[in-house]
Amino acid sequence: MPKTRSQTRAAAAAPAAGPPGVVKAPRAKTGTHTSVLQKLKQKREARAFNARAWLRLDSSGVCYIDTGRMSDRSQREVYNYAFLVNQYLRSQRGGKVKIKSTKGVREAQGTFCNTVRSVNKDLFGTLNRGKSKEDKMFSVVAHVPDECIQVRSFGASHNQTASTGPGGIGQSPGWMPMTRQANSLVAHLGKQTANSSGQQGGAWVTELRVDGEIPSCLLPVKAVSDALGRDPYT
C-alpha cells in the first residue's frame, strides 16, 4: 500500500539510527536550554569564588557531581556527559551498572581516546590553539560512558560499537570533546568503591546528578560548535 503524504513527512523527519549497540540521545525540545542554563548559572554564581568541584557516589548508586566554580564551558560539558551516561544506564538491565576499573579497562579506554584524537586532529587542533596541555581549558577526549561502566554486548567493546568520528559526539557509547578541568572531575567515577560509597558487594551506579539536577537535555557548547561549524548537541 502506498504511503500517505503524512506518513512520508514523518519518515523524512525521523532521526537516523545510530550504529548497533549505540543509544542515540533524544534531542532537547526548543526552549529547554534557556531555563537549564539560567539555573546552572545561578548555582555557579551563588558559590564562593574558590568553591571546589567534587564527585560522590552514595549507597543507593546515585552519583552526585558538584561543579563548584568551574568555567561555563566545563559546567555544560559535565552536564552533557551526565545526560548521556544516564541515557546509557537506563538502557541497561536493572538500570544500574557495576563500576569495574581494572588495568584492562583503562587500557581499552586509552586506546579508544587515542584513536579519536587521531581521527579528529583538526577539531582538537582548533580547540587547543594557543593552549598548553596543562591548561585547565585544554580539550581532551571524554569516553562516554567511562569504560569502567561499559557493559559489553556479546563481547563487543566500546571500541567496536562507538563511532570515532564527529558522529560519535552526543551518543552513548560515544565520545565528546571536554576540557581537562571537566574531564578530571568525571573521571573520579571510576575511583568509587564499595567502601567509599557504603554499598555492599561492590560499587554500582544508577544515575548521575549535576549541581543537584538530573540532566534533562543536551546543552550547546560554543567552542565545539565554532570548531565544527555546527552544534553537535542540539
Beta strands, then each sheet from edge to edge (+ up, - down):
strand 1: 23-24
strand 2: 54-57
strand 3: 62-66
strand 4: 97-98
strand 5: 139-144
strand 6: 171-172
strand 7: 174-179
strand 8: 204-205
strand 9: 207-210
sheet 1: 1+ 6-
sheet 2: 2+ 3- 9-
sheet 3: 4+ 8-
sheet 4: 5+ 7-
end
